[in-house]
Amino acid sequence: MTDTSRIREIPYNYTSFSDREIFIRYLGEEGWRLHQELRSTRATGRSAKMLFEVLGDMWVVSRNPYLQDDLQEDHKRRRELLEALRHRLDQFETRARDNSKALQLLQLAREAVTRFGDCFERNNKLRDDVYQALERITRRDNIDFGGLARVSHATDATDWRIEMPFVVISPDRESEVAAIVSACIGSGLTIIPRGGGTGYTGSAVPIDSRAAIINTEKLERLSPVSHVSLPGVEGEVATVSCGAGVVTRRVSELAEQHGLAFAVDPTSQDASTIGGNVAMNAGGKKAVLWGTTLDNLASWRMVTPRGELLEVVRLNHNLGKIHEQPNVNFRLSWRDAADKTLLRTETLEIPGTAFRQTGLGKDVTDKFLSGLPGVQKEGCDGLITSATFILHHMPAHIRTICLEFFGNDLATAVPAIVELKEHVETLPGVSMSGLEHLDERYVKAVRYATKAARREHPKMVLIADIVSDDEAMVTAAADDIIRLANARDAEGFVAASPEARRRFWIDRARTAAISAHTNAFKINEDVVIPLERLADYSLGIERINIEQSIQNKLAIKDAVLEYLQGEMPELWHIAAYEESAENSAILEAKQQAAIDVVDEAGQRWRQILELLDQAATKHRSLLTRAEGELIRPNDSLIDMLLRRDLRHSYRSEIAARLDEIFSGQDMQPVRERLQKIHEEIRNERLFVALHMHAGDGN
């Protein structure tokens, strides 16, 4: 049966919005209800097509800012478009035949066209108002209503697109931001702060057509490394001050030039900016040692929704992870944006434990953070304009360890993540400054070059940096880690030189390649989980993959079975088989044998899917003799699948047997058709792949 909900009838609808969503957008829920009722009584047809054409013309303009710009400037073209839309609605009226529901729907459509036509003049007036409000604050070329600017600021790394922003504003200086915020609020615009646009939360995605994107990428002031006194901290501390638009990598490189380390190290560091790091509380591989952005901020500045300047200064900084400090203090100072007059101050005292959940490197569920402004708020309580970070002493000796885990039992491999981290914590004078994990799918996606002298790819790869000021201690620690890993069917390799260490880490930077491995697209999600639950989490993810794999293969079997039970023209048009009772019997026997093979395998795996959590010993009839011999005490069917002692292979169970049944040159068209069915449905499979920083819980 055809799924009509997936058929697009509205012209130009190549978006993620369904026809229903577009219909409701213009004509409301009432309009959709009327349309459905008319459809159910077959009272539409050509009329519905004309209505969809009207909606399609309005929709394509709303999704294309270049068309909008053209219509904004060309009154004649705009008038012609509106006349064409109204002409179609007039034709709709002539076909309505006094049908009351059709006439109600027509009235809603006329109102939508009127709103659509009026928006151009309203936009022109609002553009003029925004220009007048902003031109005294920032350069005119920093105020961009053009199609290119609006398209490039319509989404972030989520690729989630709802609305085009109304204007993109790119201030030259931090001092301009507060006045820009006030002007935008005064003009009735929603404000969205944006830096590199690398976020995966959708916080930089406009959901209102009257949105102003304030792009902070020009705020790229980067101070020299300075040793300064911090409030309540003994001695001087190495710090660096950054504008919100400074690219994260530049801060790391500056710190490295001085033999220091910048703790904020997200995967997106080549494109993400400091403002976004603060707003998102970014972490990274170094978080295992020095914590996330919040742990390393000495102070930051932001502009509030009231257009005031707010500076937040951390007092009595412990120069370490914030949750390890019993009480954490911040001084908040609000100033008038115009003359910098101090308006009010406040001191926050927050228990350190409030910033983390037990076992987690960070808690993304707590947006409030006890009222601490800016950090982890995703730009919802203000716009970050600059920040000052503490920098850390980088120990003299670093070893990068690559551990490759083989075997099929994730329950054996994954606990090594926590085990290795906890072991290093017991070693005096040695720290782990980075720990990253790649699962089997990422190993394949990045075309990982296995370091061990084995033919198979590893099922899991861990890459760790351990550091110490004592070379003998860091060397001994590396040896300890490799011995621990060897006990879990892993092989370890150590890199000491900068070049070798960089080669070890390069595969971690290629994690976006998972989309190439799946021949599809990639959706990133950050999750935060307790370290001691990593093994359970990994097994849970692999269970999802197993279920998806079985369901996908069952869908292939259903499609193959439908083909085999149908006319099979490729089989019956074989020139070598003359039409006769004998030859028909041969072909029918092949067809039935193939149906039996697919049906038997399909029934077996449907039962296995339904019984995943039941004891394997109770269902030996579903297993081959070889599989039955691999059952361990207390095994469920899912346990055997997770270990791969029970495997679901379409190729060996069905494809190979069908190739035997339909063997020979004459049967090649049949084999090709079966292969095509397999490939088409296999490409619809969902994969869940894991890579993680085992430090900030993310």
Number of C-alpha atoms within 10 A of each C-alpha: 3 6 6 8 10 9 10 15 16 24 16 16 18 10 12 10 13 16 21 14 14 19 22 14 15 20 24 16 14 13 22 19 15 17 20 13 15 18 13 10 8 9 17 18 12 12 19 18 16 19 21 19 19 24 25 20 18 21 21 18 17 16 18 14 21 16 13 18 15 14 17 16 12 11 13 9 13 17 13 11 16 17 13 14 21 17 14 16 22 15 14 21 18 10 17 18 10 10 12 10 17 24 17 15 21 20 16 17 23 18 13 19 22 13 12 16 16 11 13 18 12 11 14 13 12 17 18 12 15 21 18 13 18 22 14 11 17 21 13 13 11 16 21 18 19 15 20 11 19 22 17 13 24 21 23 22 16 19 12 16 19 17 20 26 29 25 25 22 24 23 22 17 15 21 16 16 28 24 20 25 27 19 20 24 16 12 15 13 21 18 25 22 25 29 27 24 24 21 23 17 16 18 21 28 27 25 16 15 15 19 21 28 28 25 22 30 21 16 25 20 15 19 14 13 18 14 14 14 13 20 12 11 14 10 9 11 18 19 24 23 22 25 26 32 26 26 25 25 20 15 27 18 14 18 23 15 10 12 14 19 23 25 28 31 24 21 19 18 21 14 15 24 29 32 35 30 27 27 24 24 21 28 28 26 29 26 29 24 18 26 25 29 26 23 24 25 24 25 21 26 26 27 26 21 16 13 23 22 26 27 22 24 22 21 19 17 23 17 17 15 21 23 21 15 16 12 15 21 16 20 15 20 17 21 18 16 20 13 7 11 11 13 12 11 13 11 14 16 14 18 15 16 15 17 24 18 16 14 15 19 26 26 22 21 11 14 17 14 18 13 10 16 24 28 26 25 21 26 24 17 16 26 31 33 28 25 22 20 23 25 28 19 13 18 19 11 18 25 24 27 24 24 25 24 28 22 17 17 20 20 16 15 22 24 18 22 20 16 15 18 20 12 14 18 12 10 12 9 14 23 22 26 24 23 26 22 21 24 21 18 20 26 27 18 20 20 15 17 11 14 15 17 7 9 7 10 20 25 21 24 28 24 24 28 22 22 25 22 15 14 16 11 17 21 19 11 21 23 16 15 20 20 14 17 22 15 12 19 15 24 21 22 16 20 18 14 12 12 9 13 19 13 12 19 17 12 19 22 11 16 19 17 19 24 15 13 17 16 11 13 12 16 12 15 10 11 10 16 19 17 22 14 13 18 19 14 15 18 17 13 16 19 17 15 18 19 15 16 18 22 16 19 21 20 18 22 23 15 16 23 19 13 16 20 13 10 10 14 11 15 21 16 14 16 9 9 15 12 12 9 8 11 13 14 11 12 16 14 13 18 19 12 16 23 19 13 17 23 16 12 16 22 12 13 17 13 12 19 15 9 15 17 13 16 17 24 16 10 15 15 11 16 17 10 10 10 15 18 11 12 20 12 9 11 15 19 25 21 23 20 18 20 14 14 17 19 13 15 12 18 12 10 14 20 20 12 16 22 19 13 17 20 13 10 8 16 18 16 16 21 21 13 15 20 14 13 15 21 12 11 16 15 12 13 17 14 20 14 20 19 20 20 22 27 27 26 23 24
